[in-house]
Amino acid sequence: MNRFAELIDAAAVRPNRIVHLGAGACKEYEIYRSLQTQQIILLEPDPGTAQATARKFDKSDDVKIIAQAIAPATGSRKLKISNNARFSSLLKPARLLDFYPNLEIEEEVEVQAISLGQLCKDESLAADGDNLLVAELQGIEYEVFPAATADVLQHFKWILIRSGEQNLYQQPGEGTRVNLPGVLRKAGFTVLVFDEEAPPFRDILCIRDDSVLDKAEIEAEMARLERCIEQLEAGEARLIEEKKAVENDVSKWKAERDQIESKYNKQVSELENARQAAQALTAEKKDLEARIQARAKEYAEMQQTVRINNKLLLKSDADLKDLQRQYRTALEHQEEQYSLLCDLKDKLRQASEFYQKLNLQNLILDGDVLEQPESADTEPTAGGDAEDVSAE
C-alpha cells in the first residue's frame, strides 16, 4: 500500500471517498487518513472480522463498515474461511496451495453479496468523482470487474487491485482466461502493473482517463447547442411573423402607432440578439465539427494503416505458400532422380555380372583349345573347324 500512497500523493486531487473491498482489519487506515479523504467505506464479508473491525473504528466518524461480500451480482454466496484469514474467499483455492500447502478451509458460511454497481448506487458515489477503490478479492476480481460496466467503473478515479494469477482459485469458467488489465483499459483507465516481492501476487494500479468523459461531455454539449439553435430559429420565425402582423395592423391602429412601433423596435432588438446568439452558437458548432472531423481523419488514417498491414500480411502468406509448393516440387524431382539412379545401379550391377560370366565362359573356352593334344588321326578338316569355332 505504501507504493500506492506515493502514487496517489503525487496526484493533484485528493480522493473524495475511499472504498476498500475485502478490507479485513484495514491496516491501511493511517494511510487513508493521510490522504485527507472525506469518508472511508470498508467491505468485509467475514462476519467475525467485520464485527472486530466495527469495534475498532467505533469512534471514527469517517469510517463506514459494510459486512457484505462483493460479487458480479447481488445475492447470497458461500464464503470459504481458511486458517489464514487473508486468503478467505468466495472461491476454493486451487494453485494457491502450491505456494501455501498448509492452507485449509475451516468452515463455509453463507454471506450476502452485492454488485459493484449496486454499491455505487447505495453509497451515492458521484459518477465521475475523484474516488479511490481498493480491491482485495482473492480471485473473485476476475468475475467482478469484467461484469461491471464502464459507467460503474468510471465512479472511481483510481482503482487499486491486489490480484494473483487466475488459476490460484477455482474459477467457474476454466476455459475462459480474463485479461484483467485489458478489461480496465477498455473501460477507460491507464493501467500500471507491479509484481509483489512474494509471488504469485501482483498490484494493479488503474488511473481513469478523463478524456473519455470529455468526449461524452462534448457530444452532450453539441446536442444541447443544436437544440438551442433549433429553438432560436423557431423564435426567429415566430418574431418575423409577428413583425408582419404588426406591419399589417399599422394602418388600422394609427392611434396606437407609437406603442406598436416601440414594441416592434423591441422585438427587432430581440431578433438581432437572437441572430447574434445563433451566429455564436453556429461558430461553436463549426469548431466542434472541425474537431470531430480531425478525430475522424485520424481514425481513417489508422484504418488505412491497418488495411495496408493486412495486404502485406496476405502477400507474405502467398509468397510463403508459393515457396512451399516449389520446395515440394523440387523434393519430388529429387525423389524421382534417386529412384532412377537406384534402377540404373541395379541394371549396371546386372550388366557387370553378365559381363563377368561372359568373360569366364570365354576363358574356359580358350583354355580347352590350348590344352587339347594334337592327334595324327585328326583330320585337317576337323582341326580347321575347331579353330573356326575358337575364333568365333
N, C-alpha and C positions, 0 to 999 in steps of 0.2 A: 504493500500500500504506500510506502514512502515514495517509490518511484512515481506512482500516480499522483500523489500530493504535490510533488515538484512540478509535474506537467500541468496540473490544474492551476497551481500558484502562478505559473508563467502566463496564464490567460488574462485578458483584460477584464473579464466579467467574472464575478464570483457566482457559484451555483446558488440559485434561489432556494431550491429544496433538494435534498438527497434521499434517494430510495435505495435501500440495501436489501437485496433478495437473498435469503439464506444467511441472515446476519449472525446467528448464533448469539454469543455474549457481546458482540460488537466491540471487539478490542480496538477498532479504528475510531472510536468516539472522539478521542482527543484530536485526531487529525481532522475529523469533520468539523469540530468546534473551531479549529484554527482557520477554516475556510470561511467563517462568518456567515454560515448559511442560516436561513430563516427557520427551517424545520427539517428534522431527520426522521424518516419513516423506515422502520425495521420490520421485515417479514421473516418469521421463523416458524417452520412447520412443526417442529418437535414441541409438544405441549409442555414438557418439563423444562426444556431450555427457554421457551417463551415466557413461562412464569418467572423463572430466575432472572431473565433479562428485564422483565417488567418491574420486579422488585429493585433491581439495580438502578434503574432510571426513574424510580417512582417520583422523585422530586425534580426531575428535569422537564421543564415545560416545553422544551424544544424537541422532545423525543416522543414518537408515537410507535407503539408496539402492535403489530398485527399477527396473531397466531394462525397463520394460513400458509399454505404452500403456493408456489407459482407453477402453472401448468399451461399447456396450449389452450385448454378450455376449462371453464368453471365447472366444478363438480367435486365429488369425493374421490380420494385416491388412497392407496396404501403406502405408508411411509416405512421404509426398512431402516430401523435404528440399529446401528452397528456398535461394536465395543469401542470404536473410535468415532466420537460424535461428529468429527469433521467430515467423515465420509458417508454419513447417513443420507439416504437419497430415496426418491420415488422409484428408482430403478435398482435392479440387483447388480452387484459387482460382477465384472467379467475379467478382463485382462488386468484390472486393478489388483487382483490377488497375486499377480506375478511380482508386483512391487511391494505389496503388503500381505505376505502369506498368512499372517496371524489375524487378519481382519475377518470378523464373523458378524453375522446378523443376529442380534439378541432377541429382537421382537419386531412385530409389524403392528402398526396402529393405523386406524382409519382417520384421515385428516381432511379438512376442507381445502380445496384448491381453487384458485382464482386466476383468470387470464390476465395478461399484461394490459390489454385494452380496458378490461373492466376495472382494474386497479387505477389506471389513469382517470377513468370516469368517476370512480368513487372518491378519489382524493382531489378531484377538480384541478388536475395539473394543466398548466397552460399549454396550448397546442404547439407553440414554438418557444417555450420558456427556456431559461438557462438552468435546467435541472440536471442533476447527476444521478445516473443509475449504476449501481454496483451489483453484480450478479455472481453468486457462488452457488450454483445449482446442481453440482455433482452429476453431470451427464444430461440432465433434462434440458440444458440450454440448447441442445441440438434439436429439440422439439419446440421450445418456447419462442425463440427468435424467428425461425422460418415461418411459424404460424402467425406472428404479429405482422400487421400491415405497416407500410412505410409511414402512414399518418400517425400510427400509435408510437412508433419508434422516434418520430420527429418531436415528441414531447420532451425529449432529452437532448441537451447539447453535448453531453459526454456520456458514454456507456463504457463501463469497465467490467470485463468478463474474465473470471478465473476459470479456465477451461483445461481440459485434457484431451487426449485422443478419443475419438468417437467410440472405440471399442473397449474403453475402460469399464463401461457399464453396458448391460444388455439393452439394446435399442429395439423398439417394436419392429422397425423395418431394417433387417440386417443387410438386405441387398442395396439399400439406398444410402449413399455417402453424402453428407452435408458439408459444404464448404462454408463454415461459419463466417470467416472474414468476407467471403464473396457475398453472402446474404446481407451483411451490414453495408458493404459498399453499394450494393444495388438499392438499398434504402436511403442513400444519400449521405453516407458517412465516409470520412477519411479514416483508414484502419491502420493501426500500428500493432505489431505482434512482438512480445518479449518472452523469451524462454526463461522459466524459473530455474534456480540452481538445483532444485530437487526434481528430477524427472518423475512422471511424464507430463507435468503440468506446464501451462503457459498462460501469459496475461495478454489480453486483447484490449487495446485502448481505441475507442471509436469517437471521433470528433465530428459533429454534424456539419455538413457543407451547406451553409446558408444560401448559397447561390441557387439551390433547388427551390427554396422558399421564395427567393427574389423573383424567379421566373414565374411562379404562380401568382405572386402579387402584381407583376407587370401585366399578366394576362387578365387578371381581375380588374385592374385599373383601366386597361384598354377597353374592356367590355363596358365599364362604367362610363368612360368618355364617349363611347359610341351611343349609349343610351342618352347621355346629355345632349349630344349633337342632334339626335332624333327629336328630343323634346324641344330644343331651340328652333329647329327647322319647323316643327309644328307650331311653336309660338310665333315664329316669323310669318307663317302663312295666315295664322289667325289675326295677327296685327294688320297685315295687308288687307284682309277682308274688312276689318273694322275701319281702316283708313278709307276704303272705297265707300263704305256705308256713310261715313261722316261727310265725305265729299258730296255724295248724292243728297244728303239732308241739309247742306249749307243753304241752298236756295229756298228751302221750305222753312228753315228756322233762323231767319235773319236776326231775330231778337236775341237769340242765344248764340250768335256768331262768336262773340268773344270767348264765351265759356267753351264752345266747341273747339275753337282754334287753340285755346290753352290745352285742352285735353289732347288735341291732335299733336301739338308740339311735344307734349309729354310722351305720347305713345311713339312718336318718331325717335325721340331720345332713347326710349327703352329699346326700340328696334335696332338703333345704331349700337347700343351697348351689347345687345344680343348678337349682332353681327360680329362685333369685335371679339366677344367671348367665343363665338363659333370659329372665327379665324384662329384664335389662340389654341382652341381645342384641336382644330384641324392640323395645325403645325405640330402639336404634341403627338397627334395620331400618326402623322408622316414620320416623325422621329422614331416612334415605336415600330412602325412598319419597316423603316430602314434597318433598325437593329435586328428585327426578326429576319429580314432578307439576308443580312450579313450572317446570322446564325445558319440560315438555310443554305447559303452558299458554302459555308464551312462544312456542313453536313453532306452537301452534294460532292464536294471535293473528297471527303473521306470515302463516300460511296464509290467514286471513280477510282480511288487508290485500291479499294478492296476488289473492284472488278478487274483491274489490271493484274493484281496479285493472283486472282483466281485464274485468269487466262494464262499467266506464266506457269502456274502450277499444272494446268491442264496440258500445256505444251511439254513440260518436263515429263509428265506421265506418259505422253505419246512417244517421246524420244526414248524413254526407258523401255516401253513395250517393243519399239522397233529394234532396239539393241538386243533385247531378249530373243526376238524372232531370228535375227541374224546369227546370234550365238547358237540357237538350236539348229539352224540350217548348217552352219559350219561343223557342229558336232555330228550331225547326221552324215555329212560328206566324209568326215574323218572316220566314222564307223564303217562306211561303205569301202573306203580305201583300205582300212585294216582288214576287212573281210576278203577283199580281192588279193591283198598280199598273202593272207593265210592260204587262200586257194592256190596262188602261184607257188608258194613254198611247197605245198603238197605235191603239185604237179612236177616241180623241179626234183623233189626227192624221188618221186616215182620214175622220172626220166633217168636220174642218176643210177638208181637200182637196175633199171633196164639196161643202161649202158654198161654197167659193171658185169651183168650177166652175159651180155653180148661179147664183151672182151674175153671173159672167161671161156666161153664156148670157142672163140677164135684161137685162144691159146691152146686149148685141148686139141683142137683140130690140127693146129700147126705141130704140136708135139707128136701126134700119131704119124704124121707124114715123115718127120725126121727119124723116128725110131724104127720104121718099117724096113727089114733087111731086103737086099736085092736078091732075087732068085733067078737062076738061069732058065728055069722053066717058065718064068713070067714072060708073057708075050709083050712085045713093044706096044701093041695097041692098048693093052690094059694099063701099062705104065703111063702111056700118054694120057689115057683117060683120067688116071689118079692125079696127075699133075694138073690137068684141066680143072678137076674138082677142087684141088687145094688152091689153085689160083682164084677160082671163084670164091 
